[in-house]
Amino acid sequence: MPLRPARIGRVGVVGAPVAKAAVVTAAVTPGPSPVAKAAVVGAAVTPGRRRRI
Amino acid sequence: MSEYDLSELGPVDYLVVEFPEGQQNFTGEIAEELVRLAEAGTIRVIDILILVKDADGNVDAMELSDAGDLGALVQLETELAELLAADDVEHLAYAMNPGSVAGVLVYENLWAAPFASATRRAGGQLIANGRIPIQAIIASIEADDELETTGA
């Protein structure tokens, strides 16, 4: 299917080839308990967690 | 775009979602959720393209209107701004694996617009932004846990 004519010859807005991002599901599926891992991530972004310096 | 005051424009992002061959399960749920986000005023959908990369790496780009039954997306389709140019297709498809289909979504973060405007009025300039991958969060937590366990 061709693109609409308005898209042809215009300057693009994505400046360069985009790199493939890491696949998110790959981060939460490995390990003995993906659910537990997801809970840990949730805890990490929960208010009240303080950084250790 | 002329009806929008640029100083009130929210951040505009894009995402490319790949559907690998053999793992595609389109039920209409994505469209429904996208419409929900737009109707709630969370985002404004600016552009949508569908990209297909064949086994040899050749890319075909489709307008949303050519994608068949649009279902819940009919209204959104009529309001697309067609921001992406043909030149963008190659750049966006670069990340795709051969044999996959991808949806490209360009959207304005309406939820962030008032905050961004207020920041600009206060003299602020965005000098960095980005996304923290979940992998990085997990790695940070696991490093923390390791530290607590070993005391190292």
N, CA and C atoms of all chains as a GROMACS GRO file, in nm:
protein
  615
    1MET      N    1   0.086  -0.120   0.000
    1MET     CA    2   0.000   0.000   0.000
    1MET      C    3   0.089   0.124   0.000
    2PRO      N    4   0.062   0.215  -0.085
    2PRO     CA    5   0.146   0.337  -0.085
    2PRO      C    6   0.110   0.431   0.029
    3LEU      N    7   0.209   0.510   0.067
    3LEU     CA    8   0.182   0.614   0.166
    3LEU      C    9   0.110   0.730   0.098
    4ARG      N   10   0.045   0.810   0.179
    4ARG     CA   11  -0.024   0.926   0.124
    4ARG      C   12   0.078   1.023   0.065
    5PRO      N   13   0.040   1.091  -0.042
    5PRO     CA   14   0.134   1.183  -0.109
    5PRO      C   15   0.193   1.288  -0.015
    6ALA      N   16   0.116   1.328   0.085
    6ALA     CA   17   0.166   1.432   0.177
    6ALA      C   18   0.292   1.390   0.250
    7ARG      N   19   0.316   1.260   0.258
    7ARG     CA   20   0.433   1.213   0.332
    7ARG      C   21   0.558   1.208   0.244
    8ILE      N   22   0.539   1.217   0.116
    8ILE     CA   23   0.651   1.200   0.022
    8ILE      C   24   0.724   1.332   0.004
    9GLY      N   25   0.858   1.327   0.015
    9GLY     CA   26   0.938   1.445  -0.012
    9GLY      C   27   0.949   1.541   0.106
   10ARG      N   28   0.877   1.512   0.213
   10ARG     CA   29   0.887   1.599   0.330
   10ARG      C   30   1.011   1.562   0.411
   11VAL      N   31   1.057   1.658   0.492
   11VAL     CA   32   1.167   1.630   0.583
   11VAL      C   33   1.114   1.546   0.698
   12GLY      N   34   1.185   1.439   0.731
   12GLY     CA   35   1.140   1.350   0.837
   12GLY      C   36   1.162   1.409   0.975
   13VAL      N   37   1.097   1.351   1.072
   13VAL     CA   38   1.111   1.398   1.211
   13VAL      C   39   1.192   1.299   1.296
   14VAL      N   40   1.217   1.181   1.242
   14VAL     CA   41   1.301   1.083   1.312
   14VAL      C   42   1.439   1.092   1.247
   15GLY      N   43   1.533   1.147   1.319
   15GLY     CA   44   1.658   1.188   1.258
   15GLY      C   45   1.749   1.079   1.209
   16ALA      N   46   1.742   0.962   1.266
   16ALA     CA   47   1.838   0.857   1.234
   16ALA      C   48   1.773   0.722   1.257
   17PRO      N   49   1.833   0.616   1.202
   17PRO     CA   50   1.777   0.483   1.228
   17PRO      C   51   1.766   0.456   1.378
   18VAL      N   52   1.653   0.402   1.419
   18VAL     CA   53   1.633   0.380   1.562
   18VAL      C   54   1.684   0.242   1.602
   19ALA      N   55   1.745   0.237   1.718
   19ALA     CA   56   1.796   0.110   1.769
   19ALA      C   57   1.684   0.033   1.836
   20LYS      N   58   1.694  -0.097   1.832
   20LYS     CA   59   1.592  -0.179   1.897
   20LYS      C   60   1.608  -0.168   2.048
   21ALA      N   61   1.499  -0.139   2.115
   21ALA     CA   62   1.502  -0.130   2.261
   21ALA      C   63   1.502  -0.271   2.320
   22ALA      N   64   1.552  -0.282   2.442
   22ALA     CA   65   1.544  -0.411   2.511
   22ALA      C   66   1.397  -0.447   2.529
   23VAL      N   67   1.366  -0.573   2.508
   23VAL     CA   68   1.227  -0.616   2.518
   23VAL      C   69   1.189  -0.630   2.665
   24VAL      N   70   1.088  -0.556   2.705
   24VAL     CA   71   1.054  -0.549   2.847
   24VAL      C   72   1.015  -0.685   2.903
   25THR      N   73   0.940  -0.763   2.826
   25THR     CA   74   0.894  -0.892   2.880
   25THR      C   75   1.012  -0.982   2.914
   26ALA      N   76   1.124  -0.963   2.844
   26ALA     CA   77   1.240  -1.046   2.872
   26ALA      C   78   1.293  -1.018   3.011
   27ALA      N   79   1.267  -0.900   3.062
   27ALA     CA   80   1.319  -0.864   3.194
   27ALA      C   81   1.236  -0.923   3.306
   28VAL      N   82   1.110  -0.948   3.281
   28VAL     CA   83   1.026  -0.994   3.391
   28VAL      C   84   0.991  -1.143   3.382
   29THR      N   85   1.030  -1.209   3.274
   29THR     CA   86   0.996  -1.350   3.263
   29THR      C   87   1.101  -1.445   3.323
   30PRO      N   88   1.233  -1.412   3.314
   30PRO     CA   89   1.327  -1.511   3.367
   30PRO      C   90   1.325  -1.517   3.519
   31GLY      N   91   1.391  -1.620   3.571
   31GLY     CA   92   1.399  -1.631   3.716
   31GLY      C   93   1.291  -1.722   3.770
   32PRO      N   94   1.302  -1.758   3.894
   32PRO     CA   95   1.209  -1.854   3.952
   32PRO      C   96   1.066  -1.801   3.966
   33SER      N   97   1.051  -1.671   3.985
   33SER     CA   98   0.917  -1.619   4.008
   33SER      C   99   0.900  -1.481   3.944
   34PRO      N  100   0.848  -1.481   3.821
   34PRO     CA  101   0.829  -1.352   3.756
   34PRO      C  102   0.737  -1.260   3.834
   35VAL      N  103   0.637  -1.318   3.900
   35VAL     CA  104   0.543  -1.237   3.976
   35VAL      C  105   0.615  -1.166   4.090
   36ALA      N  106   0.700  -1.242   4.159
   36ALA     CA  107   0.776  -1.183   4.269
   36ALA      C  108   0.866  -1.073   4.217
   37LYS      N  109   0.924  -1.098   4.100
   37LYS     CA  110   1.015  -0.998   4.042
   37LYS      C  111   0.939  -0.871   4.008
   38ALA      N  112   0.820  -0.887   3.954
   38ALA     CA  113   0.738  -0.770   3.922
   38ALA      C  114   0.703  -0.693   4.048
   39ALA      N  115   0.678  -0.766   4.156
   39ALA     CA  116   0.646  -0.701   4.283
   39ALA      C  117   0.764  -0.622   4.334
   40VAL      N  118   0.882  -0.676   4.313
   40VAL     CA  119   1.004  -0.605   4.355
   40VAL      C  120   1.017  -0.474   4.279
   41VAL      N  121   0.990  -0.479   4.148
   41VAL     CA  122   0.997  -0.358   4.067
   41VAL      C  123   0.894  -0.257   4.118
   42GLY      N  124   0.776  -0.306   4.150
   42GLY     CA  125   0.672  -0.217   4.203
   42GLY      C  126   0.718  -0.150   4.331
   43ALA      N  127   0.782  -0.228   4.416
   43ALA     CA  128   0.830  -0.173   4.542
   43ALA      C  129   0.936  -0.067   4.519
   44ALA      N  130   1.012  -0.083   4.413
   44ALA     CA  131   1.121   0.010   4.385
   44ALA      C  132   1.070   0.148   4.350
   45VAL      N  133   0.952   0.155   4.294
   45VAL     CA  134   0.899   0.285   4.253
   45VAL      C  135   0.787   0.332   4.345
   46THR      N  136   0.779   0.268   4.461
   46THR     CA  137   0.678   0.306   4.559
   46THR      C  138   0.728   0.426   4.641
   47PRO      N  139   0.640   0.523   4.667
   47PRO     CA  140   0.682   0.637   4.748
   47PRO      C  141   0.736   0.592   4.882
   48GLY      N  142   0.835   0.659   4.928
   48GLY     CA  143   0.891   0.627   5.058
   48GLY      C  144   1.022   0.555   5.051
   49ARG      N  145   1.053   0.499   4.934
   49ARG     CA  146   1.182   0.431   4.921
   49ARG      C  147   1.290   0.538   4.910
   50ARG      N  148   1.395   0.522   4.985
   50ARG     CA  149   1.502   0.621   4.987
   50ARG      C  150   1.630   0.561   4.932
   51ARG      N  151   1.704   0.644   4.863
   51ARG     CA  152   1.831   0.595   4.812
   51ARG      C  153   1.934   0.590   4.924
   52ARG      N  154   2.024   0.496   4.909
   52ARG     CA  155   2.132   0.481   5.007
   52ARG      C  156   2.256   0.546   4.947
   53ILE      N  157   2.314   0.638   5.019
   53ILE     CA  158   2.433   0.707   4.966
   53ILE      C  159   2.551   0.679   5.059
   54MET      N  160  -0.228   2.166   1.286
   54MET     CA  161  -0.149   2.205   1.402
   54MET      C  162  -0.164   2.352   1.434
   55SER      N  163  -0.215   2.430   1.336
   55SER     CA  164  -0.221   2.575   1.356
   55SER      C  165  -0.316   2.612   1.469
   56GLU      N  166  -0.413   2.525   1.497
   56GLU     CA  167  -0.508   2.557   1.603
   56GLU      C  168  -0.445   2.540   1.741
   57TYR      N  169  -0.325   2.485   1.745
   57TYR     CA  170  -0.258   2.465   1.873
   57TYR      C  171  -0.153   2.573   1.894
   58ASP      N  172  -0.151   2.629   2.013
   58ASP     CA  173  -0.047   2.723   2.051
   58ASP      C  174   0.076   2.640   2.087
   59LEU      N  175   0.186   2.665   2.019
   59LEU     CA  176   0.305   2.582   2.040
   59LEU      C  177   0.355   2.589   2.184
   60SER      N  178   0.332   2.703   2.250
   60SER     CA  179   0.380   2.714   2.388
   60SER      C  180   0.299   2.625   2.482
   61GLU      N  181   0.183   2.580   2.434
   61GLU     CA  182   0.098   2.493   2.516
   61GLU      C  183   0.107   2.347   2.474
   62LEU      N  184   0.195   2.320   2.378
   62LEU     CA  185   0.207   2.184   2.326
   62LEU      C  186   0.275   2.094   2.428
   63GLY      N  187   0.220   1.977   2.449
   63GLY     CA  188   0.283   1.880   2.537
   63GLY      C  189   0.394   1.807   2.464
   64PRO      N  190   0.477   1.736   2.537
   64PRO     CA  191   0.585   1.660   2.474
   64PRO      C  192   0.528   1.558   2.374
   65VAL      N  193   0.594   1.548   2.262
   65VAL     CA  194   0.550   1.454   2.158
   65VAL      C  195   0.647   1.337   2.153
   66ASP      N  196   0.596   1.218   2.166
   66ASP     CA  197   0.677   1.097   2.166
   66ASP      C  198   0.633   1.005   2.054
   67TYR      N  199   0.717   0.909   2.024
   67TYR     CA  200   0.674   0.804   1.932
   67TYR      C  201   0.713   0.670   1.993
   68LEU      N  202   0.643   0.569   1.953
   68LEU     CA  203   0.685   0.434   1.989
   68LEU      C  204   0.660   0.340   1.873
   69VAL      N  205   0.744   0.241   1.866
   69VAL     CA  206   0.732   0.138   1.763
   69VAL      C  207   0.711   0.006   1.836
   70VAL      N  208   0.598  -0.056   1.813
   70VAL     CA  209   0.568  -0.183   1.880
   70VAL      C  210   0.573  -0.294   1.776
   71GLU      N  211   0.663  -0.386   1.799
   71GLU     CA  212   0.682  -0.496   1.704
   71GLU      C  213   0.600  -0.618   1.744
   72PHE      N  214   0.541  -0.681   1.646
   72PHE     CA  215   0.468  -0.806   1.667
   72PHE      C  216   0.540  -0.914   1.587
   73PRO      N  217   0.622  -0.994   1.654
   73PRO     CA  218   0.700  -1.095   1.582
   73PRO      C  219   0.611  -1.196   1.512
   74GLU      N  220   0.664  -1.253   1.406
   74GLU     CA  221   0.591  -1.353   1.330
   74GLU      C  222   0.552  -1.469   1.421
   75GLY      N  223   0.428  -1.511   1.411
   75GLY     CA  224   0.382  -1.625   1.489
   75GLY      C  225   0.338  -1.590   1.630
   76GLN      N  226   0.353  -1.464   1.669
   76GLN     CA  227   0.312  -1.423   1.804
   76GLN      C  228   0.207  -1.314   1.799
   77GLN      N  229   0.139  -1.304   1.685
   77GLN     CA  230   0.041  -1.196   1.670
   77GLN      C  231  -0.098  -1.244   1.709
   78ASN      N  232  -0.160  -1.167   1.796
   78ASN     CA  233  -0.291  -1.203   1.848
   78ASN      C  234  -0.375  -1.076   1.862
   79PHE      N  235  -0.423  -1.028   1.750
   79PHE     CA  236  -0.495  -0.901   1.750
   79PHE      C  237  -0.643  -0.923   1.780
   80THR      N  238  -0.687  -0.867   1.892
   80THR     CA  239  -0.825  -0.885   1.934
   80THR      C  240  -0.905  -0.754   1.933
   81GLY      N  241  -0.837  -0.643   1.906
   81GLY     CA  242  -0.902  -0.513   1.913
   81GLY      C  243  -0.878  -0.443   2.046
   82GLU      N  244  -0.815  -0.514   2.138
   82GLU     CA  245  -0.793  -0.458   2.271
   82GLU      C  246  -0.700  -0.337   2.266
   83ILE      N  247  -0.598  -0.343   2.182
   83ILE     CA  248  -0.504  -0.230   2.171
   83ILE      C  249  -0.579  -0.106   2.126
   84ALA      N  250  -0.661  -0.122   2.023
   84ALA     CA  251  -0.736  -0.008   1.970
   84ALA      C  252  -0.826   0.052   2.078
   85GLU      N  253  -0.893  -0.034   2.152
   85GLU     CA  254  -0.984   0.014   2.256
   85GLU      C  255  -0.909   0.094   2.363
   86GLU      N  256  -0.792   0.044   2.401
   86GLU     CA  257  -0.715   0.114   2.505
   86GLU      C  258  -0.661   0.247   2.452
   87LEU      N  259  -0.621   0.248   2.325
   87LEU     CA  260  -0.571   0.372   2.266
   87LEU      C  261  -0.681   0.477   2.259
   88VAL      N  262  -0.798   0.437   2.217
   88VAL     CA  263  -0.912   0.528   2.212
   88VAL      C  264  -0.944   0.579   2.352
   89ARG      N  265  -0.934   0.490   2.450
   89ARG     CA  266  -0.962   0.529   2.588
   89ARG      C  267  -0.864   0.639   2.635
   90LEU      N  268  -0.738   0.623   2.601
   90LEU     CA  269  -0.638   0.722   2.639
   90LEU      C  270  -0.666   0.857   2.573
   91ALA      N  271  -0.707   0.852   2.446
   91ALA     CA  272  -0.736   0.976   2.373
   91ALA      C  273  -0.862   1.042   2.428
   92GLU      N  274  -0.963   0.962   2.453
   92GLU     CA  275  -1.090   1.018   2.502
   92GLU      C  276  -1.075   1.075   2.644
   93ALA      N  277  -0.983   1.019   2.719
   93ALA     CA  278  -0.960   1.068   2.855
   93ALA      C  279  -0.875   1.195   2.855
   94GLY      N  280  -0.823   1.232   2.738
   94GLY     CA  281  -0.739   1.351   2.731
   94GLY      C  282  -0.598   1.327   2.782
   95THR      N  283  -0.560   1.201   2.792
   95THR     CA  284  -0.425   1.170   2.837
   95THR      C  285  -0.324   1.194   2.725
   96ILE      N  286  -0.362   1.154   2.605
   96ILE     CA  287  -0.276   1.176   2.488
   96ILE      C  288  -0.361   1.227   2.372
   97ARG      N  289  -0.292   1.288   2.275
   97ARG     CA  290  -0.355   1.317   2.147
   97ARG      C  291  -0.279   1.236   2.042
   98VAL      N  292  -0.349   1.154   1.970
   98VAL     CA  293  -0.284   1.072   1.868
   98VAL      C  294  -0.256   1.159   1.747
   99ILE      N  295  -0.129   1.168   1.711
   99ILE     CA  296  -0.087   1.254   1.600
   99ILE      C  297  -0.072   1.174   1.472
  100ASP      N  298  -0.018   1.054   1.482
  100ASP     CA  299   0.005   0.977   1.361
  100ASP      C  300   0.014   0.829   1.394
  101ILE      N  301  -0.025   0.748   1.301
  101ILE     CA  302  -0.014   0.602   1.313
  101ILE      C  303   0.027   0.547   1.177
  102LEU      N  304   0.124   0.459   1.177
  102LEU     CA  305   0.160   0.385   1.055
  102LEU      C  306   0.174   0.238   1.092
  103ILE      N  307   0.154   0.154   0.996
  103ILE     CA  308   0.178   0.010   1.015
  103ILE      C  309   0.289  -0.030   0.920
  104LEU      N  310   0.392  -0.091   0.975
  104LEU     CA  311   0.507  -0.132   0.896
  104LEU      C  312   0.514  -0.284   0.890
  105VAL      N  313   0.549  -0.333   0.774
  105VAL     CA  314   0.567  -0.477   0.754
  105VAL      C  315   0.705  -0.498   0.696
  106LYS      N  316   0.784  -0.582   0.763
  106LYS     CA  317   0.918  -0.613   0.712
  106LYS      C  318   0.920  -0.761   0.672
  107ASP      N  319   0.948  -0.787   0.546
  107ASP     CA  320   0.946  -0.927   0.500
  107ASP      C  321   1.076  -0.998   0.538
  108ALA      N  322   1.081  -1.125   0.504
  108ALA     CA  323   1.196  -1.207   0.544
  108ALA      C  324   1.327  -1.156   0.487
  109ASP      N  325   1.318  -1.084   0.374
  109ASP     CA  326   1.440  -1.031   0.311
  109ASP      C  327   1.475  -0.892   0.363
  110GLY      N  328   1.394  -0.841   0.453
  110GLY     CA  329   1.422  -0.710   0.509
  110GLY      C  330   1.358  -0.594   0.435
  111ASN      N  331   1.279  -0.626   0.334
  111ASN     CA  332   1.208  -0.519   0.262
  111ASN      C  333   1.093  -0.468   0.347
  112VAL      N  334   1.076  -0.336   0.347
  112VAL     CA  335   0.975  -0.274   0.433
  112VAL      C  336   0.861  -0.216   0.350
  113ASP      N  337   0.741  -0.244   0.395
  113ASP     CA  338   0.622  -0.185   0.335
  113ASP      C  339   0.551  -0.106   0.444
  114ALA      N  340   0.511   0.015   0.411
  114ALA     CA  341   0.441   0.098   0.509
  114ALA      C  342   0.296   0.114   0.468
  115MET      N  343   0.208   0.104   0.565
  115MET     CA  344   0.064   0.115   0.540
  115MET      C  345   0.004   0.227   0.621
  116GLU      N  346  -0.085   0.299   0.558
  116GLU     CA  347  -0.164   0.395   0.635
  116GLU      C  348  -0.264   0.316   0.719
  117LEU      N  349  -0.304   0.374   0.830
  117LEU     CA  350  -0.403   0.308   0.915
  117LEU      C  351  -0.532   0.281   0.838
  118SER      N  352  -0.565   0.374   0.750
  118SER     CA  353  -0.689   0.360   0.674
  118SER      C  354  -0.686   0.242   0.578
  119ASP      N  355  -0.566   0.191   0.549
  119ASP     CA  356  -0.554   0.076   0.459
  119ASP      C  357  -0.548  -0.056   0.534
  120ALA      N  358  -0.567  -0.049   0.665
  120ALA     CA  359  -0.547  -0.167   0.749
  120ALA      C  360  -0.673  -0.251   0.767
  121GLY      N  361  -0.777  -0.221   0.690
  121GLY     CA  362  -0.899  -0.300   0.702
  121GLY      C  363  -0.995  -0.240   0.803
  122ASP      N  364  -1.066  -0.327   0.871
  122ASP     CA  365  -1.166  -0.283   0.967
  122ASP      C  366  -1.098  -0.211   1.084
  123LEU      N  367  -1.123  -0.082   1.098
  123LEU     CA  368  -1.054  -0.004   1.202
  123LEU      C  369  -1.122  -0.012   1.337
  124GLY      N  370  -1.244  -0.058   1.336
  124GLY     CA  371  -1.314  -0.069   1.464
  124GLY      C  372  -1.315   0.062   1.539
  125ALA      N  373  -1.266   0.055   1.663
  125ALA     CA  374  -1.270   0.172   1.751
  125ALA      C  375  -1.181   0.286   1.703
  126LEU      N  376  -1.092   0.256   1.608
  126LEU     CA  377  -0.996   0.358   1.564
  126LEU      C  378  -1.049   0.450   1.456
  127VAL      N  379  -1.170   0.429   1.411
  127VAL     CA  380  -1.223   0.508   1.299
  127VAL      C  381  -1.215   0.657   1.327
  128GLN      N  382  -1.261   0.698   1.445
  128GLN     CA  383  -1.262   0.841   1.478
  128GLN      C  384  -1.120   0.896   1.486
  129LEU      N  385  -1.030   0.820   1.549
  129LEU     CA  386  -0.892   0.866   1.560
  129LEU      C  387  -0.829   0.884   1.422
  130GLU      N  388  -0.861   0.794   1.332
  130GLU     CA  389  -0.799   0.795   1.200
  130GLU      C  390  -0.830   0.924   1.125
  131THR      N  391  -0.949   0.977   1.144
  131THR     CA  392  -0.987   1.098   1.072
  131THR      C  393  -0.914   1.222   1.125
  132GLU      N  394  -0.856   1.210   1.243
  132GLU     CA  395  -0.792   1.326   1.304
  132GLU      C  396  -0.640   1.319   1.302
  133LEU      N  397  -0.584   1.220   1.232
  133LEU     CA  398  -0.438   1.206   1.229
  133LEU      C  399  -0.376   1.324   1.154
  134ALA      N  400  -0.261   1.368   1.204
  134ALA     CA  401  -0.193   1.483   1.143
  134ALA      C  402  -0.092   1.442   1.037
  135GLU      N  403  -0.065   1.313   1.024
  135GLU     CA  404   0.032   1.263   0.925
  135GLU      C  405   0.164   1.336   0.936
  136LEU      N  406   0.219   1.336   1.055
  136LEU     CA  407   0.347   1.403   1.081
  136LEU      C  408   0.464   1.329   1.019
  137LEU      N  409   0.459   1.197   1.022
  137LEU     CA  410   0.571   1.118   0.972
  137LEU      C  411   0.585   1.132   0.822
  138ALA      N  412   0.709   1.140   0.776
  138ALA     CA  413   0.737   1.147   0.633
  138ALA      C  414   0.784   1.011   0.584
  139ALA      N  415   0.785   0.996   0.456
  139ALA     CA  416   0.830   0.869   0.398
  139ALA      C  417   0.972   0.837   0.443
  140ASP      N  418   1.054   0.942   0.461
  140ASP     CA  419   1.192   0.922   0.507
  140ASP      C  420   1.197   0.857   0.645
  141ASP      N  421   1.096   0.882   0.724
  141ASP     CA  422   1.096   0.828   0.860
  141ASP      C  423   1.074   0.677   0.861
  142VAL      N  424   1.007   0.627   0.761
  142VAL     CA  425   0.971   0.485   0.759
  142VAL      C  426   1.095   0.397   0.770
  143GLU      N  427   1.196   0.430   0.692
  143GLU     CA  428   1.318   0.349   0.692
  143GLU      C  429   1.386   0.355   0.829
  144HIS      N  430   1.390   0.475   0.886
  144HIS     CA  431   1.454   0.490   1.017
  144HIS      C  432   1.381   0.410   1.125
  145LEU      N  433   1.248   0.416   1.121
  145LEU     CA  434   1.168   0.348   1.222
  145LEU      C  435   1.174   0.196   1.205
  146ALA      N  436   1.177   0.153   1.080
  146ALA     CA  437   1.176   0.009   1.052
  146ALA      C  438   1.312  -0.055   1.080
  147TYR      N  439   1.411   0.026   1.100
  147TYR     CA  440   1.547  -0.025   1.123
  147TYR      C  441   1.550  -0.120   1.243
  148ALA      N  442   1.467  -0.091   1.343
  148ALA     CA  443   1.469  -0.170   1.465
  148ALA      C  444   1.392  -0.302   1.452
  149MET      N  445   1.318  -0.318   1.343
  149MET     CA  446   1.233  -0.437   1.329
  149MET      C  447   1.310  -0.560   1.284
  150ASN      N  448   1.265  -0.674   1.330
  150ASN     CA  449   1.320  -0.800   1.280
  150ASN      C  450   1.249  -0.839   1.151
  151PRO      N  451   1.320  -0.908   1.061
  151PRO     CA  452   1.254  -0.957   0.939
  151PRO      C  453   1.135  -1.047   0.976
  152GLY      N  454   1.029  -1.037   0.899
  152GLY     CA  455   0.911  -1.120   0.922
  152GLY      C  456   0.815  -1.063   1.026
  153SER      N  457   0.840  -0.943   1.070
  153SER     CA  458   0.754  -0.887   1.175
  153SER      C  459   0.665  -0.775   1.121
  154VAL      N  460   0.565  -0.744   1.201
  154VAL     CA  461   0.476  -0.631   1.175
  154VAL      C  462   0.493  -0.535   1.292
  155ALA      N  463   0.489  -0.406   1.264
  155ALA     CA  464   0.502  -0.309   1.373
  155ALA      C  465   0.400  -0.198   1.357
  156GLY      N  466   0.354  -0.150   1.469
  156GLY     CA  467   0.269  -0.031   1.471
  156GLY      C  468   0.352   0.086   1.520
  157VAL      N  469   0.342   0.197   1.448
  157VAL     CA  470   0.412   0.318   1.490
  157VAL      C  471   0.308   0.418   1.539
  158LEU      N  472   0.329   0.469   1.657
  158LEU     CA  473   0.235   0.565   1.716
  158LEU      C  474   0.310   0.692   1.753
  159VAL      N  475   0.261   0.805   1.704
  159VAL     CA  476   0.316   0.935   1.744
  159VAL      C  477   0.206   1.005   1.823
  160TYR      N  478   0.240   1.055   1.939
  160TYR     CA  479   0.136   1.110   2.026
  160TYR      C  480   0.188   1.225   2.110
  161GLU      N  481   0.098   1.315   2.139
  161GLU     CA  482   0.129   1.425   2.229
  161GLU      C  483   0.085   1.388   2.370
  162ASN      N  484   0.173   1.408   2.464
  162ASN     CA  485   0.140   1.380   2.604
  162ASN      C  486   0.060   1.497   2.661
  163LEU      N  487  -0.070   1.492   2.640
  163LEU     CA  488  -0.155   1.602   2.687
  163LEU      C  489  -0.147   1.618   2.839
  164TRP      N  490  -0.131   1.507   2.908
  164TRP     CA  491  -0.124   1.510   3.054
  164TRP      C  492  -0.006   1.594   3.102
  165ALA      N  493   0.099   1.604   3.020
  165ALA     CA  494   0.220   1.675   3.061
  165ALA      C  495   0.221   1.820   3.016
  166ALA      N  496   0.128   1.857   2.927
  166ALA     CA  497   0.132   1.990   2.867
  166ALA      C  498   0.125   2.104   2.969
  167PRO      N  499   0.029   2.102   3.062
  167PRO     CA  500   0.024   2.214   3.158
  167PRO      C  501   0.150   2.227   3.242
  168PHE      N  502   0.206   2.113   3.281
  168PHE     CA  503   0.330   2.115   3.360
  168PHE      C  504   0.445   2.170   3.276
  169ALA      N  505   0.453   2.125   3.149
  169ALA     CA  506   0.559   2.172   3.060
  169ALA      C  507   0.546   2.322   3.035
  170SER      N  508   0.424   2.369   3.016
  170SER     CA  509   0.403   2.511   2.992
  170SER      C  510   0.444   2.593   3.113
  171ALA      N  511   0.404   2.546   3.232
  171ALA     CA  512   0.440   2.617   3.354
  171ALA      C  513   0.591   2.622   3.371
  172THR      N  514   0.655   2.513   3.336
  172THR     CA  515   0.802   2.507   3.348
  172THR      C  516   0.867   2.606   3.252
  173ARG      N  517   0.813   2.612   3.130
  173ARG     CA  518   0.868   2.708   3.032
  173ARG      C  519   0.846   2.851   3.078
  174ARG      N  520   0.727   2.879   3.132
  174ARG     CA  521   0.698   3.015   3.178
  174ARG      C  522   0.791   3.055   3.293
  175ALA      N  523   0.838   2.955   3.367
  175ALA     CA  524   0.929   2.982   3.479
  175ALA      C  525   1.074   2.993   3.432
  176GLY      N  526   1.094   2.979   3.302
  176GLY     CA  527   1.229   2.991   3.247
  176GLY      C  528   1.302   2.859   3.234
  177GLY      N  529   1.234   2.750   3.262
  177GLY     CA  530   1.298   2.620   3.253
  177GLY      C  531   1.314   2.572   3.110
  178GLN      N  532   1.418   2.498   3.087
  178GLN     CA  533   1.442   2.438   2.956
  178GLN      C  534   1.471   2.289   2.975
  179LEU      N  535   1.404   2.208   2.900
  179LEU     CA  536   1.428   2.064   2.909
  179LEU      C  537   1.566   2.034   2.850
  180ILE      N  538   1.654   1.981   2.931
  180ILE     CA  539   1.788   1.953   2.880
  180ILE      C  540   1.816   1.803   2.875
  181ALA      N  541   1.731   1.723   2.931
  181ALA     CA  542   1.748   1.578   2.920
  181ALA      C  543   1.618   1.510   2.955
  182ASN      N  544   1.591   1.402   2.890
  182ASN     CA  545   1.478   1.317   2.928
  182ASN      C  546   1.506   1.177   2.877
  183GLY      N  547   1.428   1.084   2.919
  183GLY     CA  548   1.453   0.947   2.876
  183GLY      C  549   1.365   0.851   2.952
  184ARG      N  550   1.382   0.727   2.923
  184ARG     CA  551   1.304   0.623   2.988
  184ARG      C  552   1.399   0.530   3.061
  185ILE      N  553   1.362   0.492   3.181
  185ILE     CA  554   1.442   0.397   3.257
  185ILE      C  555   1.387   0.258   3.230
  186PRO      N  556   1.465   0.172   3.166
  186PRO     CA  557   1.414   0.037   3.135
  186PRO      C  558   1.388  -0.043   3.262
  187ILE      N  559   1.288  -0.126   3.258
  187ILE     CA  560   1.258  -0.211   3.374
  187ILE      C  561   1.379  -0.297   3.409
  188GLN      N  562   1.453  -0.336   3.305
  188GLN     CA  563   1.574  -0.416   3.331
  188GLN      C  564   1.669  -0.344   3.424
  189ALA      N  565   1.681  -0.211   3.405
  189ALA     CA  566   1.773  -0.133   3.488
  189ALA      C  567   1.722  -0.125   3.631
  190ILE      N  568   1.589  -0.115   3.647
  190ILE     CA  569   1.531  -0.110   3.782
  190ILE      C  570   1.555  -0.242   3.854
  191ILE      N  571   1.532  -0.353   3.781
  191ILE     CA  572   1.556  -0.484   3.840
  191ILE      C  573   1.702  -0.499   3.881
  192ALA      N  574   1.792  -0.456   3.792
  192ALA     CA  575   1.936  -0.467   3.822
  192ALA      C  576   1.970  -0.386   3.946
  193SER      N  577   1.910  -0.269   3.959
  193SER     CA  578   1.937  -0.184   4.075
  193SER      C  579   1.889  -0.250   4.205
  194ILE      N  580   1.766  -0.305   4.198
  194ILE     CA  581   1.710  -0.372   4.317
  194ILE      C  582   1.794  -0.492   4.355
  195GLU      N  583   1.831  -0.569   4.253
  195GLU     CA  584   1.909  -0.690   4.282
  195GLU      C  585   2.045  -0.655   4.340
  196ALA      N  586   2.103  -0.545   4.292
  196ALA     CA  587   2.231  -0.501   4.347
  196ALA      C  588   2.214  -0.458   4.492
  197ASP      N  589   2.103  -0.392   4.520
  197ASP     CA  590   2.071  -0.350   4.657
  197ASP      C  591   2.058  -0.472   4.748
  198ASP      N  592   1.982  -0.572   4.699
  198ASP     CA  593   1.960  -0.694   4.777
  198ASP      C  594   2.092  -0.764   4.805
  199GLU      N  595   2.176  -0.768   4.702
  199GLU     CA  596   2.306  -0.832   4.716
  199GLU      C  597   2.390  -0.762   4.822
  200LEU      N  598   2.379  -0.630   4.822
  200LEU     CA  599   2.454  -0.548   4.917
  200LEU      C  600   2.408  -0.579   5.059
  201GLU      N  601   2.274  -0.591   5.075
  201GLU     CA  602   2.220  -0.618   5.208
  201GLU      C  603   2.256  -0.758   5.254
  202THR      N  604   2.261  -0.852   5.159
  202THR     CA  605   2.291  -0.991   5.192
  202THR      C  606   2.436  -1.009   5.230
  203THR      N  607   2.524  -0.953   5.149
  203THR     CA  608   2.666  -0.976   5.169
  203THR      C  609   2.731  -0.869   5.254
  204GLY      N  610   2.665  -0.753   5.259
  204GLY     CA  611   2.723  -0.642   5.333
  204GLY      C  612   2.845  -0.583   5.264
  205ALA      N  613   2.865  -0.626   5.138
  205ALA     CA  614   2.983  -0.578   5.065
  205ALA      C  615   2.968  -0.432   5.023
   0.00000   0.00000   0.00000
